[in-house]
Amino acid sequence: MKNDLIILREQAMDRAERALDMDWPERKSKEYVREMQSVANELEEIIARMQTEDIEKIEESRAHRYLGSVYTDLAPALGKEMLGHARDAYQKAETLLEDYDHPMEHAKLNFNFGNTLRQIDPNSIEQLQDAKCRFLAARDVFVGQAPQFLQQVDTALLSVNNLLRIAPVLNAVEKSYSEMKSLEEELKKERDLTETIQKIRRVMTRDGGAAGLTGKVKAIMAELPTEIVHSEKFAEIQEKMKAITELALGGSSLNAQEAHIIKLLRDRIETDLNMGKLSDDREETVRGIIGELESILSGNEDDVHAILAKAQKLRSLAESTFSAAHYLSHGIERPPDGSRAAELVELCWSLRRFLLEEMNRSGKGPEESKEVLELNKRNAKVDKRIYESGANNARAVVVDKEELRPLSLAVRNFSARIHPMLSKPIWPSVSFSVNTDAVFYSGSGHIRKQVEKICNSIGCMVMKVPKGESIANARWKQIKESMSAIFDLGMDDGPERASVAYELGIALTLGKPVVVVASAYQSLPFDIDVEPVVLEGDPIDEKRLASAIDRSLVWNYSRTRSKPYLTTVDFILSKYSRPHPDTYVDQMLKLLTEQRKEPDPIALNRLLREIVKSLGDVPPVLIYPVWAPAYPEADKMQLFHVMPFRPDWADSAVMATRQACKALSVEYVRGDEVEDPNVIRSIWEQIARSTHVLVDLTGFNANVAHELGITHTLGRPSCLVGQGDTVEKLFPMISKRRFYTYEKTTDLAEIVRDFLT
């Protein structure tokens, strides 16, 4: 029954696609409307059946998303009411999808939802902002997993950005227009005109009249980041185009002053063309823009209706001409397709987009604001150097090594400010610095050769496998110092795969960007929430892997509306109370308490780094895991049992361990018993909140090894156990750790009791 409903859903969408193909782009014929309405009705019936059947929520979410798309495509024929239905469908899809870590499904929903929001009311700033956030979230996923959708999402982003620029002006104009229409009706009535005329004057002089409206435009434009400007070499031209826009909104015709500005624009083009600063293609484009502007401005508008029409024409011009708004040409030809510089431009753009969003985010502290501004300026300089590389791949590699990767690390460190966490790793925790050219690798020799070839081509090095008894400490140090880490999980279950999963757990707990490689049709361990690079054994494998490595080098932490850094601040203030016997620590704790009132994450992190240096003979270290920080509750003992869930012996091992914990009043937790629907998040939090972790390595399950890597990095007290010959097959990173062998559950219970006491 489950499969039948899914098949019916897909068949319905096939019909919708055929109808779209037959009537694109008009979407208004009777046959089209009839077919699309039929598809909508069928999808609603399928959804109703899904709600009564045992259907996975993600499938029901897809059905709602499909329904929203159908409603959106009915809007050209049946009006904006359909867009409202589409919005309702997308909201239901989003609710059903909340507990799923499925990046592509979220991205598709965000893209479709954003497209609908920008159509419902192009003057609603709130809806446009929501649409923009959704497009950006979708683009993050499409870059790595579906680059064929990038052009669509970039076009949508451009459109919504332009709508956001002009929406405040249009709202002001439309408000005046609406009030004037009402007053015109009053003028037709036989009544005393004095009051009506006074109202007209108030409307026409509100906010300074035309001058006030012009001021609003100028204020909006002044708030736009300079990075949005299409070309630094044409910054002066852009400023004059803004001035022309202001004149147009003022309701003037093309007077002598405007004609003079148009002439200056044309003269500038000739000058830059003669100096070789302007390519033939760019010359044609800019001349076309100015010609259209001249045509738009040359009308003789003397009422609000005409001003509104002129503003709409200008908006259409902006949407149609600035199609590459996120590229900064710097007056230099864009690097040719296929060149290394062209790839670096996209990578630099991902950093710039993150920084632009951070600049526009409200509620930043003063040091946050200063830091993001400096990073933005630095980004523009790096981008220019990339452009200057042109088709010279060797030069681009140098810029990548010397400029882009150090910038990426600085941006990553800035994004990490929200996730500070105290830990006591089992390995030596000496200070270190990240080598921006170093890549850590864990996995088979075959994939290692491919990774080395790719890294050599982009100026990176893959760290060599260390040898000797201190291999665990050496691998730990390498992971800490790496810019990115690559993990090959493409082998069969066993000690080798477990070893890779263990080191992956370390990397994620340290907040390292990771690339996970898997073979076709192979599933990853369930607690690894990373979209893998699937190698199909075809010529495109190397390109897939190279793209993933590139993206990892410009990776940043995900944003969150919460303030996870306060979890660590509150933990420190509760664990280390004042007055502290160490005067220096006491003063630092006092400062931390004050900072807590109005926190600036940059200032807080600096203070945290100072505090942890002085906390005991073996102080904790500050790490920045990819997940939000969590800590054990005070005066509460909890044992988290890490083990495979499915073997025949699992239930008896659980029973023995649970009873041992109960006898000692210790809370027992096992991963598959946690109610949180987000399994990965719940496992992380349970490990972080536990005072003791029992790890059963029998069978060398990859999930178990991954969670052991997390445990060891956090420094939670752990006990390693296993049956049979497990101890003889321990992989190198843990081969020197204390290990307990058991064959009977009574032996296991005794081990647990000793561990807890």
Phi, psi and omega in degrees: 000320179301309182297325180299316180295320179294319178297316178299320179298314181293323178295321178298319180289330174298320178295319179297319179297318179296320178296319178297316180300324183285333187232030179271138005261359187298310179057049183223354184293157181298319180297318180298311182298317180299315181293316182293323176295322178297318178297318180299315179298319181295318178297322178296321178294319179297318179297317179299320178290322179299325182290338179261345180262168178275069183257136178300137185301330181294328178289321176294323177299316178300319180298318177295321178298316178300317180298319177299321179296319180296316179299318180299320180284350174271346184300320179302331182265322188251359174095178188292345176303325179295325178295326176295319176297321179297316179300317179299319180295318180295323179296320177294319178299320182293320178298317181292335185268355189306320187267012182252132174267077183230084188307316184293321179295317176298320182295314179299318179295316179300318181295312180296317180297315180299319179299321180289317182300320183288343179269333184300310178210097183294355178253001178275106184297320181298315180292323179294321178296319178299316179299317181299314179300322180291319178298318181295319178296319179295319182298322178307319182281317184298325181306318183267329190247337183211065183300342179294343180267356187298318182299319179296314184288326177293321177297318179295320178298317179300315181299312183291327176296317179293322177297321179293328180292319189262344185305315180300323180292313180298322178298318179295316180296315183293327176296314178297319180299315181298316181292322179295322178298319179296319180290328176298322177295322178296323181296334182283343182276150180277092181205172180298125185277349187302312182295318181296316180298321178298321178296319179299317180297321180297319179295314184289337182254001180302136180054031178084016178063220181300323180296322178294320178297318177299320178298323178297317179301314182298319180296318179298314182293327180293335181278345182290134176299144182298338181295341181286337180303135187297324184206129179295326180293338181249026179300320180296319178297317181299318180299319180289329175294325176297317180299321178296319178301317179299317180297321180296316180291341176284352175086018181270161171271178181284095183270188184298322181296315179296318179300323179295320179295318178300319179296319178300320179298314181294320178297321180296320178301314181299317181298311181293328178293317180293331180272003179077017181270354186228123179285163179300318181296316180293324178301314182297319181296310183294321177299321179296319179298313181295321178299317179294321177299315181300320180294318181294321187279346189276001177284167181248078184274130180228015174217171185295325179303312183292322178299317179298317179298320180296318179298320179294323177296318179296322178296316179298321178298316180298317182295326186273340186258322185269065187281349180236049188298335183273359176262129176262110186282337181056023183072015182239144178300139178298139180305142184294148177304140180091346179279159177296324180297322179298322177292321181292329177302316180294320179294319178294325178298321180297324176291317182295320180298317177301314183292322178297319178295322178294323178297323183273353181287134181278163174080015179286149173282166183298321181286326173301312182299316180296316182297314183291328177294315179296320178295324178296317178297317180297322180298317180298322180292319179296317180301320179296318179297324177296315179301319182294340178292328178055231182272001182277095184296323180297319179293323179297321179298320179296316179297320178300311182293314189276333189237305190291313183293318174300322176297316181301319179296320179296318179293319178299316179298324177295316181291338182283350188302340184273351188241031181293142180211141176277139176212164174228078183302156182283350180257165178302137185245059177285159179293153182206165173233147181284133174268110187292352178255001186259134178239130177271141179228140176222121180153202185285159179292328181297311180291326179303318180298319178296317180297317180298319179298315180294314182296321178299323183289338182249012176081025175250166176232141175269126183298139181286152178288121181287158179232160178107177184292334183270029184301323180297313179296322181293317179295320177301314180297319180297317180299316180298323186272352185282151175277329180208157182228135184241133185231122179264107178255025185277005180263171180289162177301144180151185183303322183295314179293322178298322179298318179295316181297324178299313180290330174296320177299322177296312184299315181293324179291331175277354180078034179271143171291136185234151170240124179252127181253135178221159177276160179301142177065016179255133180269147177276160171306142189295337184264016177250107185264062180227128178291120186279158167273110184269119181269121185265355184078021180246175183297344183276350182307313183297322179293319178299313183292318180297319179297318180295320179295316177303312182296325180295330182286345176241026182287146175227160177294148177290146178284158175213147179282339180280181180236074185299336180297335179291336176300316179290320178301312181294324178297315180296316182293332178277328183278324182243090186278160176260152357285136180271141182300332176273115185302319181296314179298320180301318179292323177295320178294325177296315178297321180295321178298319179291319179296329182301331184292316177228078191288135168245112187306325180295312180294321180297315181296321178298319180291320179298319180298325178289320184294313187295336179296337188247013183266082174089173181293323176242082186291156174291169176243158179262120176242170182227077183294161179289342178259163180292142182296149176209156185219159176297149176285147180296138175060029178226121178267134180220131176252127176257125185263111179261117183195161174291146186271334194263338183302157181299327184278355188298315185297318181291325177294321178296314182301314181297317181291320180298317181293322178297320179293317181299321181296334181254012180058039176253131179291133180254132180225134175236144189305320185278000179257358180285135185282339181304124181293339177273093188299316185296314179296320183294321179296315178302312184294323181293321176296314182295328183271352184277149174267341180216144179229123176259124187240117180258110185267009179304124181086352178052053176295133184296323178297318180298315180296320179300315181289331174294321176300319177297314182301313182293327180288322176286336181081024176289137177306128185227153178232121182263125180228166178183162181255167174058227184264024182306316184299330182284346184247012181302135180286160191306322185298336183237006186297339181262002181278153177295134186223139181243129178261137176222151176241329180248153180293334176294324176296319180296317180299321179294319178299317181296316180299316178297320181297317185282337182257000000 
